[in-house]
């Protein structure tokens, strides 16, 4: 599987650890930056580039996921979620890593590098990558509604205020 990785300056060192760990499991890793430490860098472009790459890969039939992280993971998740077709989930424990895949078919994970030990964060990433989306009808329906709203601003059969 191809794994797209992006961070901000807070997660730069951690990014190298993640990339080595994921590559060591046989995955192809693509780093979307940053490549050097700059405490004033702007993470949105890095995370959006990673998310766009995941979306392009998936459209091309290439199995891929994304991993974005920063101090809290919140801004990185928000940035990734601006990309059409991306469902980025903020993960903070084993259960949210599993549920992100099983219930939401999340294709990007966001982790707060300052919120967890390296071992915890790597475990969340492993769980996320290894958990398949089982495709239960109710989850497929809800994901479809999110996609419909994302492209049309409506959800068929539902009144939005």
LUMSE-543591 format. One record per residue: x, z, y of N, C-alpha, C in turn; residue in one letter. Coordinates in steps of 0.2 Angstrom, whole numbers, padded with zeros to 4 digits, always signed. Layout:
BEGIN
XZYXZYXZYA ...
***
This chain:
BEGIN
+0004+0000-0006+0000+0000+0000+0004+0000+0006X +0002-0003+0011+0006-0003+0018+0003+0003+0022X +0007+0007+0025+0006+0012+0029+0009+0011+0036X +0004+0011+0041+0007+0010+0048+0007+0017+0051X +0013+0019+0055+0014+0025+0057+0015+0025+0065X +0012+0030+0069+0014+0030+0076+0013+0037+0078X +0017+0039+0083+0017+0046+0086+0018+0046+0093X +0019+0052+0096+0022+0052+0103+0028+0056+0103X +0031+0058+0108+0038+0061+0108+0038+0067+0104X +0032+0071+0104+0032+0077+0100+0033+0076+0093X +0031+0071+0090+0031+0069+0083+0037+0065+0081X +0041+0063+0085+0046+0058+0084+0051+0060+0078X +0053+0066+0078+0057+0068+0072+0053+0069+0066X +0047+0071+0066+0043+0072+0061+0041+0065+0058X +0041+0060+0062+0039+0053+0060+0044+0051+0055X +0050+0052+0056+0056+0050+0052+0055+0053+0045X +0053+0059+0045+0051+0063+0039+0045+0060+0035X +0040+0058+0039+0034+0055+0036+0036+0048+0033X +0039+0044+0037+0041+0038+0034+0045+0038+0028X +0050+0042+0028+0054+0043+0022+0050+0045+0016X +0046+0050+0017+0042+0053+0012+0037+0047+0009X +0033+0044+0013+0029+0039+0011+0032+0033+0008X +0038+0031+0010+0041+0025+0007+0044+0028+0000X +0046+0034+0000+0048+0036-0007+0043+0036-0012X +0037+0036-0010+0031+0035-0015+0030+0028-0016X +0034+0023-0014+0033+0016-0015+0029+0012-0010X +0027+0015-0005+0023+0012+0000+0027+0008+0005X +0025+0003+0008+0028-0001+0013+0026+0003+0020X +0031+0005+0024+0030+0009+0030+0032+0004+0036X +0027+0004+0041+0029+0000+0047+0028+0005+0053X +0033+0006+0056+0034+0011+0062+0032+0007+0068X +0027+0010+0072+0024+0007+0078+0027+0011+0084X +0031+0016+0083+0035+0019+0088+0032+0026+0090X +0036+0029+0094+0041+0027+0098+0048+0027+0094X +0053+0023+0097+0059+0023+0093+0065+0027+0096X +0063+0030+0102+0068+0035+0105+0064+0040+0109X +0067+0046+0110+0064+0052+0113+0063+0051+0120X +0057+0051+0123+0055+0051+0130+0050+0056+0131X +0051+0062+0134+0046+0067+0135+0040+0064+0139X +0041+0059+0143+0035+0056+0147+0032+0050+0144X +0033+0048+0138+0031+0042+0135+0023+0043+0134X +0020+0037+0133+0013+0037+0133+0011+0034+0126X +0008+0039+0122+0006+0038+0115+0001+0033+0114X -0004+0032+0119-0010+0027+0117-0007+0020+0114X -0003+0017+0117-0001+0011+0115+0002+0011+0108X +0006+0016+0106+0009+0016+0100+0004+0017+0094X -0001+0021+0096-0007+0023+0091-0011+0017+0091X -0013+0014+0096-0017+0008+0096-0014+0002+0092X -0007+0001+0093-0004-0004+0089-0004-0003+0082X -0003+0004+0080-0004+0005+0073-0011+0004+0070X -0016+0006+0074-0023+0005+0072-0025-0003+0072X -0022-0006+0077-0023-0014+0076-0020-0017+0070X -0014-0014+0068-0011-0017+0063-0015-0016+0056X -0018-0010+0056-0022-0008+0050-0028-0012+0050X -0031-0013+0056-0037-0018+0056-0036-0025+0054X -0030-0027+0056-0028-0034+0055-0026-0035+0047X -0023-0030+0044-0021-0030+0037-0028-0030+0033X -0032-0026+0035-0038-0025+0031-0042-0032+0031X -0043-0035+0037-0046-0041+0038-0043-0046+0034X -0036-0046+0033-0033-0051+0029-0033-0049+0021X -0036-0044+0019-0036-0042+0012-0030-0038+0010X -0026-0035+0015-0020-0031+0013-0022-0024+0013X -0021-0020+0008-0023-0013+0007-0018-0009+0012X -0021-0006+0017-0017-0002+0022-0021+0003+0025X -0017+0008+0027-0020+0014+0030-0015+0016+0036X -0017+0020+0041-0013+0022+0046-0012+0030+0046X -0006+0032+0049-0005+0039+0050-0002+0040+0057X -0006+0043+0062-0004+0044+0068-0004+0052+0070X +0001+0054+0074+0001+0061+0075+0005+0062+0082X +0003+0068+0084+0007+0071+0090+0006+0078+0090X +0006+0081+0096+0006+0089+0096+0000+0091+0093X -0006+0089+0095-0012+0091+0092-0016+0086+0087X -0014+0080+0088-0017+0074+0085-0023+0072+0088X -0026+0076+0093-0032+0074+0096-0032+0067+0100X -0027+0067+0104-0026+0061+0108-0025+0055+0104X -0021+0056+0099-0019+0050+0095-0025+0048+0091X -0029+0052+0088-0035+0050+0085-0040+0046+0090X -0040+0049+0096-0045+0045+0101-0042+0038+0102X -0036+0038+0103-0033+0031+0104-0034+0026+0098X -0033+0028+0092-0034+0024+0086-0041+0022+0086X -0046+0027+0087-0053+0025+0087-0055+0020+0092X -0051+0018+0097-0053+0013+0102-0053+0006+0099X -0050+0006+0093-0049-0001+0090-0055-0002+0085X -0058-0008+0086-0064-0010+0082-0062-0010+0075X -0066-0007+0071-0065-0007+0064-0061-0001+0061X -0059+0003+0066-0055+0009+0064-0059+0015+0064X -0058+0019+0059-0061+0026+0058-0056+0031+0057X -0054+0034+0063-0048+0038+0062-0051+0045+0062X -0048+0049+0058-0050+0056+0057-0045+0061+0058X -0046+0066+0062-0042+0072+0063-0042+0076+0057X -0036+0077+0054-0036+0081+0048-0032+0087+0049X -0035+0093+0047-0031+0100+0048-0031+0104+0041X -0034+0101+0036-0033+0105+0029-0034+0100+0024X -0033+0102+0018-0034+0098+0012-0041+0095+0011X -0046+0099+0013-0053+0097+0012-0055+0091+0017X -0052+0092+0023-0054+0087+0028-0050+0080+0027X -0044+0081+0023-0041+0075+0021-0045+0071+0016X -0048+0075+0011-0052+0072+0006-0058+0069+0009X -0062+0073+0013-0068+0071+0015-0068+0065+0020X -0062+0064+0024-0061+0059+0028-0061+0052+0024X -0059+0052+0018-0059+0046+0014-0066+0046+0010X -0068+0051+0007-0074+0051+0003-0080+0050+0006X -0081+0053+0012-0087+0052+0016-0087+0047+0021X -0081+0046+0024-0081+0042+0030-0076+0035+0029X -0073+0035+0023-0069+0029+0022-0064+0028+0028X -0062+0034+0030-0057+0033+0036-0051+0029+0034X -0049+0025+0039-0043+0021+0037-0037+0023+0041X -0037+0028+0046-0032+0031+0049-0033+0039+0049X -0027+0042+0048-0027+0049+0048-0023+0052+0055X -0026+0057+0058-0022+0060+0064-0021+0067+0062X -0014+0069+0063-0012+0076+0061-0008+0079+0067X -0010+0085+0069-0006+0088+0074+0001+0091+0072X +0006+0088+0074+0013+0090+0072+0015+0097+0074X +0012+0099+0079+0013+0106+0081+0009+0111+0078X +0004+0109+0074-0001+0113+0071+0000+0115+0064X +0005+0112+0061+0006+0113+0054+0013+0112+0052X +0015+0116+0046+0022+0115+0044+0023+0108+0041X +0029+0106+0040+0030+0099+0038+0027+0098+0031X +0028+0103+0026+0025+0103+0020+0017+0102+0020X +0014+0106+0024+0007+0105+0025+0005+0098+0027X +0008+0096+0032+0006+0089+0035+0007+0084+0030X +0013+0084+0026+0014+0079+0021+0009+0079+0015X +0007+0085+0014+0002+0086+0009-0005+0083+0011X -0007+0084+0017-0013+0081+0020-0012+0073+0019X -0006+0071+0021-0005+0063+0021-0006+0061+0014X -0003+0064+0009-0003+0062+0002-0010+0062+0000X -0014+0067+0001-0021+0068-0001-0025+0062+0002X -0024+0061+0008-0027+0055+0012-0026+0048+0008X -0020+0047+0007-0018+0041+0004-0020+0040-0003X -0020+0045-0007-0022+0045-0014-0030+0046-0015X -0033+0048-0010-0041+0048-0011-0044+0042-0010X -0048+0039-0015-0052+0033-0014-0058+0034-0011X -0061+0029-0008-0068+0029-0005-0073+0028-0011X -0077+0032-0013-0081+0031-0019-0087+0026-0018X -0089+0025-0012-0094+0020-0010-0101+0023-0011X -0102+0029-0010-0109+0031-0011-0113+0028-0006X -0120+0026-0008-0124+0022-0003-0125+0026+0004X -0126+0032+0004-0127+0036+0010-0121+0035+0015X -0115+0036+0012-0109+0035+0016-0108+0028+0018X -0110+0023+0014-0109+0016+0016-0114+0015+0022X -0120+0017+0021-0125+0016+0026-0123+0019+0033X -0120+0025+0033-0118+0028+0039-0112+0025+0042X -0108+0023+0038-0102+0019+0041-0104+0012+0044X -0109+0009+0040-0112+0003+0043-0115+0004+0050X -0118+0010+0051-0121+0011+0057-0116+0012+0063X -0111+0015+0061-0105+0016+0066-0103+0009+0068X -0101+0005+0063-0099-0002+0064-0104-0006+0068X -0110-0005+0067-0115-0009+0071-0115-0007+0078X -0115+0000+0079-0115+0002+0086-0109+0000+0090X -0103+0000+0086-0097-0002+0089-0097-0009+0092X -0101-0013+0088-0101-0020+0090-0107-0022+0094X -0112-0019+0093-0118-0021+0097-0121-0016+0102X -0119-0010+0101-0122-0004+0105-0129-0002+0103X -0131-0004+0097-0137-0002+0094-0136+0000+0087X -0141+0004+0084-0142+0005+0077-0149+0003+0075X -0149-0002+0071-0156-0004+0068-0160+0002+0065X -0166+0002+0068-0171+0007+0065-0170+0014+0068X -0166+0014+0073-0165+0021+0077-0165+0020+0084X -0168+0024+0088-0169+0024+0095-0163+0028+0098X -0159+0025+0102-0153+0029+0105-0155+0030+0112X -0153+0036+0115-0155+0038+0122-0149+0038+0126X 
***
